[in-house]
């Protein structure tokens, strides 16, 4: 198992808590704070977690929604299994040294003519 940290994005939930249910409502509010984004980009920002976020945008969202960055972003530890490579030590059952190939048999068609 490997340990990985992911960020959860709670913009939609915080917006709903403030009575903002349509993504298009954010566009003029952001423009008032000198953050100019398209309607499509704001929709994507609300519906999918961003890989990176501009600090000015984060500050504007916190101002609009009267919240802290920690209300929008939550770090979560995720346990992920490592991919098995076949070189790991066998845990139970057959080890790689005990596996043997099966000899193939080649058969030619019979000539009944």
Secondary structure, 3 states (H helix, E strand, C coil): CEEEEEEEECHHHHHHHCCCCCCHHHHHHHHHCCCCCCHHHHHHHHHCCCCCCCHHHHHHHHHHHCCCHHHHEEEEEEEECCCCCCCCCCCCCCCHHHCCCCCCCCCCCCCCC
